[in-house]
């Protein structure tokens, strides 16, 4: 690929200081919200009862919530499940009351308003299971970040590795902060979305890092800032196309996917935006701040056996 002239490049690194200030403010705000508001944990983590019921006609969710509120289930979460006739009800754990009793009480409350309702299934998630999922979910993210740090350090250079992990930590904290500020429900689907955000952001960062390394080796004259700007400009078209196609799919899921994957689509939509941003302004800026240079990325010269010996007369 023909290298761009310096005059044709976008000066991404010229805005790295304001970008880092903005990211720092957003991360601090997210951490404060996580400490004060915490996350609105879903039933998967807190435990409780999940009940699926079916109606002969499309269900009116507002009437179902009113009926459950009259039966002392004001905290019940009511959602459509798959179709307008299937309804999923989530109820927080109650001391001294088993899942079957709660299921009977819910069904009696719903049948008081409509006789065309059938119980499909009832599941109970204990608080111990919720605590275990919370611990394992956090451990999964930590292990993923450590593995990424090791891989990028071996594949490229340790400065790129630290930049990549800084970008991923930035993305995770901002995504969790969004759910904390808006008090959106955080369940297993959202945890899966956060892990997917890590993978998406890493893929974008790897592409950028590979082009930076390639240009450091090709361009003989040029400051690190200029070479990074050239590399980011060369990958700009790929980044825009990839992000837009991903966003189009996620927007469709957000508006048409139903309530059950609303949190999943929200986390991924936000994660794609901050992941693209962090690949440019966090990963590259951190590597530049750590003093990345041409000498760090040049391939190691391997001496051939006998190369240092004097030639025969």
Phi, psi and omega in degrees: 000136182287134181287145177285151172285155181300329181288343182266358185272157175268133184277071180297315185291346176294339180254016186292326180293308176301324179294318179294323177296315179299315181296320179298317179297316181294320179294317178297318177298320178295317180295321177296317179296320178295327178283327184267302183278333185061187179264147176275084186297138177278180183298330180300330184258326183273340188087168180141195185242134177245126184233130176247126179235157180234142180245153176287332179241165175306132186279144175263105186295326179296316178294323179296317179296320178295319180295319179291324177296322178293334180265019177071034174237053183295334183273005183293138176259121185244127181217152169288147183230095178088312180216171181288347180265347180255134185232136178249128182241127178246130183232132180296155181298145179234131183294131174077006181237124181276171186295322182296321178295316178298319179299318178295319180296319179295315181296319178296322179294322180287323180287345176292332178261334182208131180273349182270055179226133181236145175279124179265312179198161176217131182228148179237130177248116182286157179297330178295320177296320179297317178296321180294319178295321179298314180295315182290326177295315176296321179295323179298317179294320180296315179297320179299317181294320179294316179298321179295318178302314181294315183297311183293324178297321179284324185282322183239271184196153188297333177292321175294324180297313179295322177296319179295315180293322177299320178295320181291318177298319177302313182295317182294315182296318179294321179294315177296322178297322177300315181291330178287316181295315182275354181055042174282148182294132181251107180237192184295327179294324178290321176300318177298322179294321179296318177295324177293325176298319177300315179295318180295312181297321179297317179301317179294320180293321179296319179298314180295315181297321179295320179290324178297315179298318180298317182286330175298327180277332184273319186274114184284322180242135181151139178285155179306322179298317181294318181294321178294320177298318177299316182295317179294323178293320180294329181266003185297314181300315179298318181296316182295314182297314180298315182294317182294316180295323177293317180296322179300316178295316182291326176297319177298318177295321183297317185268332185244353186280347180094170185292331186293330179247017179296316179294321178300312181294322179297313181297318181289321178301311179294320182295324178296319181294308182289332178293319176294318179296315184291331178297328181273309192258346179257301183300311182292321182292321179294316178299320179293319180294331179279359173089037178297140183216172181299320182298329182289337187249000179287141179295147181286130179279125180258121180283136178280152182297129179083004183291332182273002182277152178290144179292151179291146180290000000 
